[in-house]
Amino acid sequence: MQRIKTVVKVAISLGLFSYLVYISDPQKIVELLGNIYKEDGVLYLSFAFSFGIISIFLMSIRWKIVLKNYDIPLGLKRLFGYYFIGLFFNNFLPTSIGGDIVRVYKVIGDSNNRTASFASVIVERILGIAATLFLAITSLYYVSHYFKDDRILYISIIIFGLIISSFILVTRKKPFEFLVKVFDKITLLSIGEKVNKLIEAIYTLKEKRKVFVWVFVLSILSQVAIVFMNYAVVRALNIKVDLAYLFLVVPLTFILTMLPSINGVGIRDGGFVFLLSKIGVSGAAAISLSFMNIIIPLLLSIWGGFLFLIQKKKTISDEEGILEKNI
């Protein structure tokens, strides 16, 4: 069944992407990508890669802050490497959160604390989504004249409100106790027990609410870095898009990558085409920009694959050394 679901997701992602490329004129896309080799295109592209790395570094800092408050004091260098490994696995696992699972297991291997390891990634991921929505809401306020209705704004505000309200509730004693009792009654596949462990892990941070603030701020800064990465790509491809409008496009398309797909392929592209069409950007230009949002993380993730292979080889060597000693 799982294989069938994966095949369906691959088919949807590649099918949607192929369709968007077809209607956007493949030749124009190739011509736009060729602009990288003209004038200062390569220089702007190097800036794009730099902003991508800065974004990952900021996310590593926020993860370190959360883990430290769960008494898992892992070094920033190690967590930075784990983020690259997660980025590498995002290329193959369903949805953009597939790499998060890999990060969880890496920390479990270091700490032997399953609940805290899982909770740390959930906390930073959810607050990261909230920060992304906050950016989208702020930018929507300034570019709302491009849209005929305010549904996108209202939906973003509602989801943002739900996330923040959930964190506030879980860190309050009475709501926390109520939720624990509710999930205690769900015994199917131990779902209730697992959810309660997560809720309890978040509740333990109730006296450390500054953690939530820092994670939120770092998440905003990380998304800002991604926006500037896209702006550098826009300049490299010579596409006419204002920086202010990218503060809307990038957060919203990031949220779309959470939908079932293979690393957001097809889903993200559709978002770029729809949102950029509102300001008169051609489908070819939108697809080209979206395509670079796949290529840049893909190239950066090669380092994560390299780190994963090194760590795996080191683990095997350590196990062989232990066996030799015992023999």
C-alpha positions as CSV (number, residue, x, y, z in Angstrom):
1,M,0.0,0.0,0.0
2,Q,2.8,2.4,0.9
3,R,4.5,1.8,-2.4
4,I,1.3,2.5,-4.3
5,K,0.9,5.8,-2.4
6,T,4.5,6.8,-3.2
7,V,4.0,5.9,-6.9
8,V,0.8,8.0,-7.0
9,K,2.7,11.0,-5.4
10,V,5.5,10.7,-7.9
11,A,3.0,10.5,-10.8
12,I,1.1,13.6,-9.5
13,S,4.3,15.6,-8.9
14,L,6.0,14.8,-12.2
15,G,2.7,15.0,-14.1
16,L,1.9,18.4,-12.8
17,F,5.4,19.7,-13.3
18,S,5.5,18.3,-16.9
19,Y,2.1,20.0,-17.7
20,L,3.3,23.3,-16.3
21,V,6.5,23.2,-18.3
22,Y,4.6,22.2,-21.5
23,I,2.1,25.2,-21.2
24,S,4.9,27.6,-20.3
25,D,7.0,26.9,-23.5
26,P,10.1,24.8,-22.7
27,Q,12.2,26.8,-25.2
28,K,11.5,30.1,-23.3
29,I,12.4,28.3,-20.0
30,V,15.8,27.2,-21.4
31,E,16.4,30.8,-22.7
32,L,15.7,32.3,-19.3
33,L,18.0,29.8,-17.5
34,G,20.6,30.8,-20.0
35,N,20.6,34.3,-18.6
36,I,22.7,33.0,-15.7
37,Y,25.7,33.1,-18.0
38,K,25.1,36.7,-19.0
39,E,26.4,39.9,-17.3
40,D,26.4,39.3,-13.5
41,G,24.2,36.1,-13.5
42,V,26.9,33.9,-12.0
43,L,27.6,36.4,-9.3
44,Y,24.0,36.7,-8.3
45,L,23.7,32.9,-8.4
46,S,26.6,32.6,-5.9
47,F,24.7,35.1,-3.7
48,A,21.7,32.7,-3.9
49,F,23.7,29.8,-2.7
50,S,25.1,31.9,0.1
51,F,21.7,32.9,1.3
52,G,20.6,29.2,1.1
53,I,23.4,28.2,3.4
54,I,22.7,31.1,5.8
55,S,19.0,29.9,6.0
56,I,20.2,26.4,7.0
57,F,22.6,27.8,9.5
58,L,19.8,29.9,11.2
59,M,17.6,26.8,11.3
60,S,20.4,24.9,13.0
61,I,20.7,27.5,15.7
62,R,17.0,27.4,16.4
63,W,17.1,23.6,16.7
64,K,20.1,23.8,19.0
65,I,18.1,26.2,21.3
66,V,15.2,23.8,21.5
67,L,17.4,20.7,22.1
68,K,19.4,22.5,24.8
69,N,16.1,23.1,26.7
70,Y,15.4,19.4,26.5
71,D,18.8,18.7,28.1
72,I,20.3,17.5,24.8
73,P,23.4,19.7,24.4
74,L,24.5,18.9,20.9
75,G,27.0,21.1,19.1
76,L,26.0,23.6,16.4
77,K,28.4,22.1,13.9
78,R,26.8,18.6,14.3
79,L,23.3,19.9,14.0
80,F,24.3,22.0,10.9
81,G,25.5,18.7,9.4
82,Y,22.3,16.9,10.3
83,Y,20.3,19.6,8.6
84,F,22.2,19.1,5.4
85,I,21.6,15.3,5.7
86,G,17.9,16.0,6.2
87,L,18.0,18.2,3.1
88,F,19.6,15.4,1.2
89,F,16.8,12.9,2.1
90,N,14.2,15.5,1.2
91,N,15.1,14.8,-2.4
92,F,13.8,11.2,-2.1
93,L,11.2,11.1,0.7
94,P,7.5,12.1,0.3
95,T,6.7,15.8,1.2
96,S,9.3,18.3,2.4
97,I,9.2,17.0,5.9
98,G,10.7,13.6,5.0
99,G,14.1,14.9,6.0
100,D,12.8,15.8,9.4
101,I,12.3,12.2,10.2
102,V,16.0,11.5,9.4
103,R,17.0,14.4,11.7
104,V,14.9,12.9,14.5
105,Y,16.7,9.6,14.2
106,K,20.1,11.2,14.1
107,V,19.4,13.0,17.4
108,I,17.9,9.8,19.0
109,G,21.2,8.1,18.1
110,D,23.1,10.8,20.0
111,S,20.8,11.2,23.0
112,N,18.8,8.0,23.3
113,N,15.8,10.2,24.1
114,R,13.1,9.5,21.5
115,T,10.3,11.8,22.9
116,A,12.5,14.9,23.3
117,S,14.2,14.3,19.9
118,F,10.9,14.1,18.2
119,A,9.4,17.0,20.1
120,S,12.4,19.3,19.3
121,V,11.8,18.9,15.5
122,I,8.1,19.2,15.8
123,V,8.4,22.4,17.9
124,E,10.8,24.1,15.5
125,R,8.9,22.9,12.4
126,I,5.5,24.1,13.6
127,L,6.8,27.5,14.8
128,G,8.7,27.7,11.5
129,I,5.4,27.3,9.7
130,A,3.8,30.0,11.9
131,A,6.7,32.3,11.1
132,T,6.3,31.6,7.4
133,L,2.6,32.4,7.6
134,F,3.4,35.6,9.6
135,L,5.6,36.8,6.7
136,A,2.9,35.8,4.2
137,I,0.2,37.7,6.2
138,T,2.4,40.8,6.5
139,S,3.3,40.9,2.7
140,L,-0.4,40.2,1.8
141,Y,-1.3,43.4,3.6
142,Y,0.9,45.4,1.2
143,V,0.2,43.5,-2.0
144,S,-3.5,42.7,-1.5
145,H,-4.4,45.0,-4.5
146,Y,-3.1,42.2,-6.8
147,F,-5.9,39.9,-5.7
148,K,-9.7,40.2,-6.2
149,D,-10.6,38.7,-2.9
150,D,-8.9,38.3,0.5
151,R,-9.4,34.5,0.9
152,I,-5.6,33.8,0.9
153,L,-5.1,36.4,3.7
154,Y,-8.0,35.1,5.8
155,I,-6.9,31.4,5.5
156,S,-3.3,32.4,6.4
157,I,-4.5,34.4,9.5
158,I,-6.7,31.5,10.6
159,I,-4.0,28.9,10.3
160,F,-1.5,31.2,12.0
161,G,-4.0,31.8,14.9
162,L,-4.6,28.1,15.3
163,I,-0.9,27.3,15.6
164,I,-0.2,30.1,18.1
165,S,-3.4,29.2,20.1
166,S,-2.4,25.5,20.2
167,F,1.0,26.3,21.7
168,I,-0.6,28.7,24.3
169,L,-3.1,26.0,25.3
170,V,-0.6,23.2,25.6
171,T,1.6,25.3,27.9
172,R,-1.4,26.0,30.3
173,K,-2.1,23.5,33.0
174,K,-5.9,23.0,32.7
175,P,-5.9,22.7,28.8
176,F,-2.9,20.4,29.0
177,E,-4.6,18.1,31.6
178,F,-7.8,18.0,29.5
179,L,-5.9,17.1,26.3
180,V,-4.0,14.3,28.1
181,K,-7.3,12.8,29.3
182,V,-8.8,13.0,25.8
183,F,-5.9,11.3,24.1
184,D,-5.6,8.7,26.9
185,K,-8.9,7.3,25.6
186,I,-7.5,6.7,22.1
187,T,-5.8,3.3,22.4
188,L,-5.8,2.4,18.7
189,L,-2.2,1.7,17.6
190,S,-1.1,3.6,20.7
191,I,-1.8,6.8,18.9
192,G,-3.1,8.5,22.1
193,E,0.0,7.5,24.1
194,K,2.3,8.9,21.4
195,V,0.4,12.2,21.1
196,N,0.5,12.6,24.9
197,K,4.2,12.1,25.0
198,L,4.6,14.9,22.4
199,I,2.2,17.2,24.3
200,E,4.0,16.5,27.6
201,A,7.3,17.3,25.9
202,I,6.0,20.7,24.7
203,Y,4.4,21.3,28.2
204,T,7.8,20.9,29.8
205,L,8.8,24.2,28.1
206,K,6.0,26.1,29.8
207,E,8.5,27.9,32.0
208,K,10.8,28.6,29.1
209,R,8.5,30.5,26.8
210,K,11.5,32.6,25.6
211,V,12.4,29.5,23.7
212,F,9.3,29.8,21.6
213,V,10.1,33.5,20.9
214,W,13.7,32.8,19.8
215,V,12.6,29.9,17.6
216,F,9.9,32.1,16.0
217,V,12.4,35.0,15.4
218,L,15.1,32.7,13.9
219,S,12.4,31.1,11.7
220,I,11.5,34.5,10.3
221,L,15.1,35.3,9.7
222,S,15.6,31.9,8.0
223,Q,12.6,32.6,5.7
224,V,13.9,36.1,5.0
225,A,17.2,34.5,3.8
226,I,15.2,32.2,1.5
227,V,13.4,35.3,0.1
228,F,16.7,37.0,-0.6
229,M,18.0,33.7,-2.2
230,N,15.0,33.9,-4.6
231,Y,15.6,37.6,-5.2
232,A,19.2,36.8,-6.2
233,V,17.9,34.1,-8.6
234,V,15.5,36.7,-10.0
235,R,18.4,39.0,-10.7
236,A,20.5,36.2,-12.2
237,L,17.6,35.2,-14.6
238,N,16.7,38.8,-15.3
239,I,13.1,38.4,-14.3
240,K,11.1,41.5,-13.3
241,V,9.8,40.8,-9.7
242,D,10.0,43.2,-6.8
243,L,11.6,42.0,-3.6
244,A,8.4,43.0,-1.6
245,Y,6.3,40.6,-3.7
246,L,8.7,37.7,-3.2
247,F,8.0,38.1,0.6
248,L,4.5,36.8,-0.4
249,V,5.4,34.2,-3.0
250,V,8.2,32.4,-1.2
251,P,6.4,31.8,2.2
252,L,3.1,30.7,0.5
253,T,4.9,28.3,-1.9
254,F,6.9,26.9,1.0
255,I,3.6,26.1,2.8
256,L,2.4,24.3,-0.4
257,T,5.4,22.0,-0.3
258,M,3.8,20.4,2.9
259,L,1.2,18.8,0.7
260,P,1.7,15.2,-0.5
261,S,4.3,15.3,-3.3
262,I,7.9,14.4,-3.9
263,N,9.8,17.3,-2.3
264,G,7.1,19.7,-3.4
265,V,7.7,19.1,-7.1
266,G,4.7,20.2,-9.2
267,I,2.9,21.7,-6.2
268,R,5.5,24.4,-5.6
269,D,5.7,25.2,-9.4
270,G,1.9,25.6,-9.6
271,G,2.1,28.1,-6.7
272,F,4.8,30.1,-8.4
273,V,2.9,30.2,-11.7
274,F,-0.3,31.3,-10.0
275,L,1.1,34.0,-7.7
276,L,3.6,35.4,-10.2
277,S,0.9,35.6,-12.9
278,K,-0.8,38.2,-10.8
279,I,1.9,40.7,-11.5
280,G,2.3,39.8,-15.2
281,V,5.2,37.3,-15.0
282,S,5.1,34.7,-17.7
283,G,4.7,31.0,-16.9
284,A,8.2,30.3,-18.3
285,A,9.7,32.8,-15.9
286,A,7.7,31.5,-12.9
287,I,8.7,27.9,-13.8
288,S,12.4,28.9,-14.2
289,L,12.4,30.5,-10.7
290,S,10.6,27.6,-9.2
291,F,13.0,25.2,-10.9
292,M,16.0,27.0,-9.2
293,N,14.3,26.5,-5.9
294,I,14.8,22.8,-6.6
295,I,18.3,22.9,-8.1
296,I,19.9,25.1,-5.4
297,P,18.8,22.9,-2.4
298,L,19.6,19.8,-4.5
299,L,23.2,21.0,-5.1
300,L,23.5,22.1,-1.4
301,S,22.2,18.7,-0.3
302,I,25.1,16.9,-2.0
303,W,27.2,17.8,1.0
304,G,24.5,16.2,3.2
305,G,24.8,13.0,1.3
306,F,28.6,13.1,1.6
307,L,28.3,13.6,5.4
308,F,25.8,10.7,5.7
309,L,28.1,8.3,3.9
310,I,31.1,9.4,6.1
311,Q,29.0,8.9,9.3
312,K,27.7,5.6,8.1
313,K,31.2,4.3,7.3
314,K,32.5,5.5,10.6
315,T,29.7,3.7,12.4
316,I,30.5,0.5,10.6
317,S,34.2,0.9,11.5
318,D,33.3,1.4,15.1
319,E,31.1,-1.7,15.2
320,E,33.9,-3.8,13.6
321,G,36.4,-2.5,16.2
322,I,34.0,-3.5,19.0
323,L,33.6,-7.0,17.5
324,E,37.4,-7.4,17.2
325,K,37.9,-6.5,20.9
326,N,35.3,-9.0,22.0
327,I,36.8,-11.7,19.9
